[in-house]
Amino acid sequence: MKRIEWLVMAIVPAVVVILGTARAQPGQPSLSGRSGDFSAASDPRLSLDLEPAAQEILKQTMREHLQALHDIVAALAQQNYEKESAVAHEELGFPKHHQIMQREQGMVFPKKYHELAIAHHQAAEELAEAIQTKEMKRILQKMDETIGACLECHRAYKL
């Protein structure tokens, strides 16, 4: 099996497992060892209490982040490290943070939300740097940390 095929076969299931933690059953740990119960009956997340227009803006941002993660994995499958790194930096890192801040002008978020957002963008910047090394173990570790930062926010807040 070619190295790239092996990498894709390793990465895609890893991303599915990481994202799958959000669907773990109550009382049942996810494969990563973290609980991810998002059922309405026991949902401990705080509501951001945003107006409908603000909710749409936030949903757009989350869809863009998901698209960026998809693009990074697709570029990784093609060993296009330059594109991967650029997407991680531009679409998940601090340039994206500044774009989002302009889009969200006037929206009020809790301090903890901002801290989680900064942690996410920082993780993405570290991912962009790791990609440049072309060291798969390091790249996957930073990808896990970046997706984990997304999950931390989703575990804390809901729309």
Secondary structure, 3 states (H helix, E strand, C coil): CCHHHHHHHHHHHHHHHHHHHHHCCCCCCCCCCCCCCCCHHHCCCEECCCCHHHHHHHHHHHHHHHHHHHHHHHHHHCCCHHHHHHHHHHHHCHHHHHHHHHHCCCCCCCHHHHHHHHHHHHHHHHHHHHHHHCCHHHHHHHHHHHHHHHHHHHHHEEC
